[in-house]
Amino acid sequence: MARDYYEVLGISRDASADEIQQAYRKLARRHHPDVNKNPEAEETFKEVNEAYQVLKDPETRRRYDRFGRNFRQIPEGYEETVGAGRGSGGRGFGRAGARGSGGPYRSEWQFQDSGIDLEELLGGMFGTRGPGGPIPGADQEAELTLTVEDAYRGGRRTITLAGPSGPRNYEVNIPPGVTDGQRIRLAGQGGRARGDAATGDLYLVVRIAPHPRYRMRGRDIYIDLALTPWEAALGASIPVQTPGGTGTVRVPTGSSTGRRLRLRGQGMPNSSGPPGDLHAEVKVMVPPRLSERERELFEELANVSTFDPRRPRQ
């Protein structure tokens, strides 16, 4: 079960805005993947960031305090419309996936428990008759799975979501450099309202699909850089493929496996700030089979070299 956002940040429910920000900065520094190499640090960092994004805004914090983690599924103004005492035993729309490659993305809306009245919420979503006055349409969420290359380039595309009234096509403008967990808002494309109230919004939650070459950490991209023993020992300029094209990594002399080389600004683009970096991690490879001449040269090197990788460095 997902943890309470206040618990994630380690603060009380009456914490001030400054206390929320201080707690976030402390935890973000501690768990940022570039600083903390623990495999669980990245997930913790995401959890901390999600909690902060909700609690730093007074309005979203108020709705979170009122409805819990499903607050985005509750129509705006719902508590004012139906009264503070309502809201039990119902179901609301939860998020589902919009996935695919080489064609339209598809999704299905699913019902899940959310603690609001079914009759009132259905009236808000589908425009059916029900008690009370106008009710705004509910915000809805769907997951949009992208390849690293598609996330890097961005652009307009048509996606297909399967909803209660059948499949619907949506025109989506994907920002270049969109990151995992980022939400793309389609205003007015969510649940239908009742009466003269506003239609809800549709939020597409971006998920970056696993890639055989690239590993993503926010806007930074990590790759393995395979080197021959002589390239690692003597240094070399190695071409590498990036989502934006071909780049060149300059390998310093004496580079061992595990050394990380950075190409500044060669990660994911960012329309509102600096782009990410590309990190190439050295992996020294040896020939699986040696020719006679290669064996002679390696044996000669073994006889003349005084290098001992197991000897402690001074």
One Martini backbone bead per residue (centre of mass of N, CA, C, O) as a GRO file, in nm:
protein
  314
    1MET     BB    1   0.097   0.035   0.022
    2ALA     BB    2   0.080   0.354  -0.001
    3ARG     BB    3   0.212   0.624   0.131
    4ASP     BB    4   0.198   0.888   0.307
    5TYR     BB    5   0.307   1.200   0.231
    6TYR     BB    6   0.391   1.288   0.515
    7GLU     BB    7   0.561   1.036   0.570
    8VAL     BB    8   0.762   1.067   0.340
    9LEU     BB    9   0.864   1.362   0.459
   10GLY     BB   10   0.848   1.373   0.778
   11ILE     BB   11   0.567   1.519   0.856
   12SER     BB   12   0.322   1.703   0.957
   13ARG     BB   13  -0.009   1.802   0.884
   14ASP     BB   14   0.079   2.116   0.994
   15ALA     BB   15   0.279   2.197   0.802
   16SER     BB   16   0.462   2.416   0.652
   17ALA     BB   17   0.590   2.528   0.363
   18ASP     BB   18   0.883   2.537   0.465
   19GLU     BB   19   0.889   2.247   0.581
   20ILE     BB   20   0.834   2.104   0.316
   21GLN     BB   21   1.081   2.211   0.162
   22GLN     BB   22   1.303   2.114   0.356
   23ALA     BB   23   1.235   1.812   0.344
   24TYR     BB   24   1.275   1.777   0.043
   25ARG     BB   25   1.571   1.869   0.013
   26LYS     BB   26   1.691   1.659   0.202
   27LEU     BB   27   1.582   1.400   0.051
   28ALA     BB   28   1.682   1.461  -0.235
   29ARG     BB   29   1.984   1.458  -0.167
   30ARG     BB   30   1.989   1.166  -0.046
   31HIS     BB   31   1.821   1.013  -0.313
   32HIS     BB   32   1.972   1.084  -0.546
   33PRO     BB   33   2.104   0.891  -0.800
   34ASP     BB   34   2.382   1.059  -0.821
   35VAL     BB   35   2.442   0.996  -0.502
   36ASN     BB   36   2.264   0.734  -0.468
   37LYS     BB   37   2.341   0.379  -0.533
   38ASN     BB   38   2.097   0.268  -0.437
   39PRO     BB   39   1.847   0.088  -0.585
   40GLU     BB   40   1.612   0.244  -0.404
   41ALA     BB   41   1.655   0.554  -0.450
   42GLU     BB   42   1.485   0.623  -0.700
   43GLU     BB   43   1.206   0.551  -0.582
   44THR     BB   44   1.226   0.742  -0.340
   45PHE     BB   45   1.259   1.000  -0.504
   46LYS     BB   46   0.985   0.982  -0.647
   47GLU     BB   47   0.812   0.983  -0.390
   48VAL     BB   48   0.908   1.256  -0.284
   49ASN     BB   49   0.827   1.426  -0.532
   50GLU     BB   50   0.526   1.359  -0.529
   51ALA     BB   51   0.465   1.472  -0.248
   52TYR     BB   52   0.560   1.763  -0.303
   53GLN     BB   53   0.374   1.837  -0.546
   54VAL     BB   54   0.117   1.824  -0.364
   55LEU     BB   55   0.196   1.991  -0.087
   56LYS     BB   56   0.293   2.277  -0.207
   57ASP     BB   57  -0.005   2.301  -0.290
   58PRO     BB   58  -0.279   2.416  -0.137
   59GLU     BB   59  -0.504   2.281  -0.309
   60THR     BB   60  -0.394   1.989  -0.331
   61ARG     BB   61  -0.366   1.953  -0.027
   62ARG     BB   62  -0.661   1.988   0.048
   63ARG     BB   63  -0.760   1.745  -0.129
   64TYR     BB   64  -0.583   1.533   0.006
   65ASP     BB   65  -0.697   1.568   0.293
   66ARG     BB   66  -0.994   1.493   0.200
   67PHE     BB   67  -0.930   1.219  -0.017
   68GLY     BB   68  -0.649   1.155  -0.082
   69ARG     BB   69  -0.485   0.987  -0.343
   70ASN     BB   70  -0.778   1.021  -0.514
   71PHE     BB   71  -0.827   1.334  -0.574
   72ARG     BB   72  -0.814   1.342  -0.898
   73GLN     BB   73  -1.102   1.180  -0.921
   74ILE     BB   74  -1.228   1.433  -0.808
   75PRO     BB   75  -1.427   1.670  -0.855
   76GLU     BB   76  -1.433   1.985  -0.879
   77GLY     BB   77  -1.630   2.087  -0.607
   78TYR     BB   78  -1.766   1.841  -0.470
   79GLU     BB   79  -1.788   1.925  -0.164
   80GLU     BB   80  -1.972   2.176  -0.227
   81THR     BB   81  -2.210   2.022  -0.366
   82VAL     BB   82  -2.261   1.757  -0.155
   83GLY     BB   83  -2.098   1.777   0.090
   84ALA     BB   84  -1.907   1.672   0.364
   85GLY     BB   85  -2.087   1.399   0.429
   86ARG     BB   86  -2.011   1.280   0.167
   87GLY     BB   87  -1.852   0.982   0.047
   88SER     BB   88  -1.952   0.658   0.019
   89GLY     BB   89  -1.937   0.350  -0.149
   90GLY     BB   90  -1.782   0.418  -0.405
   91ARG     BB   91  -1.682   0.482  -0.751
   92GLY     BB   92  -1.399   0.541  -0.960
   93PHE     BB   93  -1.187   0.648  -1.181
   94GLY     BB   94  -0.905   0.507  -1.303
   95ARG     BB   95  -0.609   0.418  -1.419
   96ALA     BB   96  -0.453   0.348  -1.730
   97GLY     BB   97  -0.324   0.229  -2.033
   98ALA     BB   98  -0.111   0.372  -2.298
   99ARG     BB   99  -0.012   0.160  -2.554
  100GLY     BB  100   0.264   0.120  -2.785
  101SER     BB  101   0.397   0.040  -3.124
  102GLY     BB  102   0.365   0.166  -3.442
  103GLY     BB  103   0.100   0.303  -3.312
  104PRO     BB  104  -0.163   0.336  -3.146
  105TYR     BB  105  -0.267   0.416  -2.842
  106ARG     BB  106  -0.403   0.229  -2.563
  107SER     BB  107  -0.705   0.213  -2.351
  108GLU     BB  108  -0.854   0.155  -2.018
  109TRP     BB  109  -1.106   0.201  -1.809
  110GLN     BB  110  -1.122   0.182  -1.450
  111PHE     BB  111  -1.247   0.059  -1.159
  112GLN     BB  112  -1.223   0.210  -0.825
  113ASP     BB  113  -1.181   0.271  -0.515
  114SER     BB  114  -1.269   0.625  -0.369
  115GLY     BB  115  -1.504   0.734  -0.168
  116ILE     BB  116  -1.763   0.786  -0.360
  117ASP     BB  117  -2.055   0.854  -0.503
  118LEU     BB  118  -2.183   0.694  -0.768
  119GLU     BB  119  -2.424   0.864  -0.864
  120GLU     BB  120  -2.280   1.137  -0.866
  121LEU     BB  121  -2.037   1.061  -1.052
  122LEU     BB  122  -2.193   0.961  -1.300
  123GLY     BB  123  -2.336   1.226  -1.349
  124GLY     BB  124  -2.066   1.382  -1.404
  125MET     BB  125  -1.955   1.205  -1.646
  126PHE     BB  126  -2.240   1.135  -1.835
  127GLY     BB  127  -2.500   1.327  -1.786
  128THR     BB  128  -2.685   1.222  -1.586
  129ARG     BB  129  -2.935   1.199  -1.385
  130GLY     BB  130  -2.957   1.376  -1.066
  131PRO     BB  131  -2.898   1.491  -0.777
  132GLY     BB  132  -2.880   1.814  -0.782
  133GLY     BB  133  -2.664   2.004  -0.923
  134PRO     BB  134  -2.400   2.091  -1.069
  135ILE     BB  135  -2.125   1.879  -1.195
  136PRO     BB  136  -1.821   1.827  -1.237
  137GLY     BB  137  -1.593   1.679  -1.407
  138ALA     BB  138  -1.371   1.432  -1.400
  139ASP     BB  139  -1.065   1.351  -1.358
  140GLN     BB  140  -0.824   1.180  -1.566
  141GLU     BB  141  -0.620   0.878  -1.623
  142ALA     BB  142  -0.329   0.787  -1.826
  143GLU     BB  143  -0.098   0.579  -1.974
  144LEU     BB  144   0.208   0.673  -2.157
  145THR     BB  145   0.403   0.488  -2.372
  146LEU     BB  146   0.753   0.542  -2.438
  147THR     BB  147   1.018   0.585  -2.603
  148VAL     BB  148   1.312   0.736  -2.589
  149GLU     BB  149   1.297   0.865  -2.871
  150ASP     BB  150   1.012   0.991  -2.842
  151ALA     BB  151   1.078   1.160  -2.590
  152TYR     BB  152   1.302   1.328  -2.720
  153ARG     BB  153   1.137   1.451  -2.966
  154GLY     BB  154   0.847   1.446  -2.978
  155GLY     BB  155   0.529   1.567  -3.060
  156ARG     BB  156   0.271   1.493  -3.265
  157ARG     BB  157  -0.015   1.278  -3.180
  158THR     BB  158  -0.219   0.990  -3.205
  159ILE     BB  159  -0.449   0.863  -2.970
  160THR     BB  160  -0.606   0.571  -2.818
  161LEU     BB  161  -0.904   0.547  -2.618
  162ALA     BB  162  -1.090   0.337  -2.405
  163GLY     BB  163  -1.417   0.397  -2.323
  164PRO     BB  164  -1.747   0.393  -2.230
  165SER     BB  165  -1.819   0.500  -2.549
  166GLY     BB  166  -1.556   0.423  -2.666
  167PRO     BB  167  -1.336   0.502  -2.883
  168ARG     BB  168  -1.076   0.763  -2.870
  169ASN     BB  169  -0.930   1.044  -3.014
  170TYR     BB  170  -0.608   1.211  -2.959
  171GLU     BB  171  -0.437   1.513  -2.953
  172VAL     BB  172  -0.081   1.519  -2.891
  173ASN     BB  173   0.165   1.721  -2.721
  174ILE     BB  174   0.496   1.629  -2.701
  175PRO     BB  175   0.750   1.709  -2.522
  176PRO     BB  176   1.067   1.750  -2.543
  177GLY     BB  177   1.196   1.546  -2.289
  178VAL     BB  178   1.017   1.364  -2.159
  179THR     BB  179   0.940   1.215  -1.847
  180ASP     BB  180   0.905   1.004  -1.608
  181GLY     BB  181   0.582   1.096  -1.471
  182GLN     BB  182   0.485   1.291  -1.655
  183ARG     BB  183   0.223   1.530  -1.717
  184ILE     BB  184  -0.039   1.547  -1.961
  185ARG     BB  185  -0.266   1.797  -2.050
  186LEU     BB  186  -0.621   1.762  -2.137
  187ALA     BB  187  -0.835   1.990  -2.180
  188GLY     BB  188  -1.166   1.876  -2.152
  189GLN     BB  189  -1.109   1.530  -2.171
  190GLY     BB  190  -1.279   1.426  -1.953
  191GLY     BB  191  -1.529   1.419  -1.765
  192ARG     BB  192  -1.851   1.472  -1.768
  193ALA     BB  193  -2.090   1.694  -1.697
  194ARG     BB  194  -2.341   1.856  -1.503
  195GLY     BB  195  -2.477   2.077  -1.667
  196ASP     BB  196  -2.276   2.384  -1.643
  197ALA     BB  197  -2.031   2.245  -1.590
  198ALA     BB  198  -1.715   2.145  -1.606
  199THR     BB  199  -1.496   1.970  -1.765
  200GLY     BB  200  -1.270   1.750  -1.742
  201ASP     BB  201  -0.948   1.620  -1.725
  202LEU     BB  202  -0.671   1.481  -1.904
  203TYR     BB  203  -0.409   1.260  -1.789
  204LEU     BB  204  -0.084   1.188  -1.903
  205VAL     BB  205   0.128   0.932  -1.799
  206VAL     BB  206   0.455   0.893  -1.831
  207ARG     BB  207   0.625   0.606  -1.982
  208ILE     BB  208   0.936   0.459  -2.000
  209ALA     BB  209   1.067   0.231  -2.183
  210PRO     BB  210   1.264  -0.011  -2.203
  211HIS     BB  211   1.617  -0.025  -2.299
  212PRO     BB  212   1.898  -0.176  -2.443
  213ARG     BB  213   2.088   0.102  -2.406
  214TYR     BB  214   1.914   0.284  -2.222
  215ARG     BB  215   1.936   0.474  -1.912
  216MET     BB  216   1.715   0.634  -1.687
  217ARG     BB  217   1.765   0.966  -1.508
  218GLY     BB  218   1.559   1.149  -1.590
  219ARG     BB  219   1.762   1.340  -1.814
  220ASP     BB  220   1.957   1.116  -1.788
  221ILE     BB  221   2.195   0.916  -1.973
  222TYR     BB  222   2.284   0.564  -1.987
  223ILE     BB  223   2.584   0.389  -2.092
  224ASP     BB  224   2.772   0.149  -2.251
  225LEU     BB  225   3.142   0.129  -2.294
  226ALA     BB  226   3.310  -0.049  -2.517
  227LEU     BB  227   3.653  -0.172  -2.471
  228THR     BB  228   3.959  -0.216  -2.540
  229PRO     BB  229   4.253  -0.249  -2.387
  230TRP     BB  230   4.399  -0.030  -2.568
  231GLU     BB  231   4.193   0.195  -2.540
  232ALA     BB  232   4.205   0.214  -2.228
  233ALA     BB  233   4.520   0.263  -2.211
  234LEU     BB  234   4.562   0.492  -2.458
  235GLY     BB  235   4.317   0.593  -2.571
  236ALA     BB  236   4.011   0.747  -2.719
  237SER     BB  237   3.773   0.792  -2.992
  238ILE     BB  238   3.422   0.731  -2.947
  239PRO     BB  239   3.147   0.636  -3.097
  240VAL     BB  240   2.803   0.730  -3.016
  241GLN     BB  241   2.473   0.653  -2.954
  242THR     BB  242   2.199   0.873  -2.960
  243PRO     BB  243   1.882   1.000  -2.972
  244GLY     BB  244   2.019   1.259  -3.146
  245GLY     BB  245   2.269   1.075  -3.235
  246THR     BB  246   2.608   1.124  -3.292
  247GLY     BB  247   2.879   1.082  -3.075
  248THR     BB  248   3.179   1.170  -2.872
  249VAL     BB  249   3.417   0.985  -2.685
  250ARG     BB  250   3.677   1.070  -2.464
  251VAL     BB  251   3.935   0.857  -2.373
  252PRO     BB  252   4.133   0.819  -2.131
  253THR     BB  253   4.402   0.717  -2.008
  254GLY     BB  254   4.357   0.457  -1.798
  255SER     BB  255   4.070   0.311  -1.838
  256SER     BB  256   3.846   0.155  -1.640
  257THR     BB  257   3.617  -0.025  -1.527
  258GLY     BB  258   3.354   0.217  -1.433
  259ARG     BB  259   3.413   0.453  -1.577
  260ARG     BB  260   3.280   0.790  -1.605
  261LEU     BB  261   3.154   0.957  -1.892
  262ARG     BB  262   3.076   1.296  -1.997
  263LEU     BB  263   2.804   1.447  -2.188
  264ARG     BB  264   2.713   1.750  -2.217
  265GLY     BB  265   2.378   1.788  -2.321
  266GLN     BB  266   2.313   1.464  -2.430
  267GLY     BB  267   2.045   1.436  -2.324
  268MET     BB  268   1.759   1.543  -2.234
  269PRO     BB  269   1.559   1.773  -2.314
  270ASN     BB  270   1.476   2.130  -2.207
  271SER     BB  271   1.246   2.395  -2.213
  272SER     BB  272   1.307   2.501  -1.882
  273GLY     BB  273   1.620   2.408  -1.913
  274PRO     BB  274   1.863   2.209  -1.873
  275PRO     BB  275   1.997   1.952  -2.000
  276GLY     BB  276   2.098   1.656  -2.006
  277ASP     BB  277   2.316   1.384  -1.966
  278LEU     BB  278   2.577   1.172  -2.085
  279HIS     BB  279   2.667   0.842  -1.966
  280ALA     BB  280   2.976   0.661  -1.993
  281GLU     BB  281   3.049   0.323  -1.920
  282VAL     BB  282   3.316   0.142  -1.870
  283LYS     BB  283   3.400  -0.164  -2.071
  284VAL     BB  284   3.630  -0.406  -2.068
  285MET     BB  285   3.734  -0.599  -2.349
  286VAL     BB  286   3.801  -0.927  -2.465
  287PRO     BB  287   3.897  -1.160  -2.661
  288PRO     BB  288   3.759  -1.475  -2.698
  289ARG     BB  289   3.980  -1.507  -2.930
  290LEU     BB  290   4.317  -1.592  -3.015
  291SER     BB  291   4.563  -1.532  -3.191
  292GLU     BB  292   4.886  -1.593  -3.217
  293ARG     BB  293   4.975  -1.296  -3.215
  294GLU     BB  294   4.807  -1.201  -2.976
  295ARG     BB  295   4.931  -1.391  -2.771
  296GLU     BB  296   5.221  -1.287  -2.795
  297LEU     BB  297   5.159  -0.996  -2.705
  298PHE     BB  298   5.035  -1.061  -2.428
  299GLU     BB  299   5.284  -1.213  -2.320
  300GLU     BB  300   5.479  -0.977  -2.347
  301LEU     BB  301   5.325  -0.788  -2.159
  302ALA     BB  302   5.335  -0.975  -1.907
  303ASN     BB  303   5.658  -0.967  -1.890
  304VAL     BB  304   5.695  -0.634  -1.874
  305SER     BB  305   5.481  -0.582  -1.673
  306THR     BB  306   5.411  -0.422  -1.334
  307PHE     BB  307   5.115  -0.452  -1.321
  308ASP     BB  308   4.884  -0.459  -1.022
  309PRO     BB  309   4.547  -0.464  -0.947
  310ARG     BB  310   4.580  -0.598  -0.638
  311ARG     BB  311   4.739  -0.363  -0.553
  312PRO     BB  312   4.762  -0.125  -0.349
  313ARG     BB  313   4.719   0.204  -0.355
  314GLN     BB  314   4.902   0.503  -0.280
   0.00000   0.00000   0.00000
